[in-house]
Amino acid sequence: AQTILNFKEALNTLGKDSTAINSGISHLPNAKPLQNMTHATQNPNSPEGLLTYSLDTNKYNQFQTIAQELGKNPFRRIGVIDYQNNNGAMNGIGVQVGYKQFFGKKRN
């Protein structure tokens, strides 16, 4: 009896995860072809008509390809703030200001 309860709980969790994946993908701006990546089918041979959750392999492969292409994007580091090369400056542009220029007397 405990095994059946654990199984039902795991199946409910799987259903919630599938819904969360589909709703998360549906909110992405350029992911219209990736919607419904997971789908549930009903197996007539399973007890109580349990749903079988599976990934749509074509859409999953599309998703993997898009993720790899985003990783190879040469423009991903172009911007005002480059976290690797700002030389410790707080303004994010990469210009270091000396102590006297920053805290010294104003001449005007």
Secondary structure, DSSP 8 states (H G I E B T S, - for coil): -HHHHHHHHHHHHHHHHHHHHHHHHHTSTT-GGGSS-EEEEE-TTSGGG-EEEEE-HHHHHHHHHHHHHHHT-TTTT-SS--TTSSTT-SSSSS----HHHHHS----
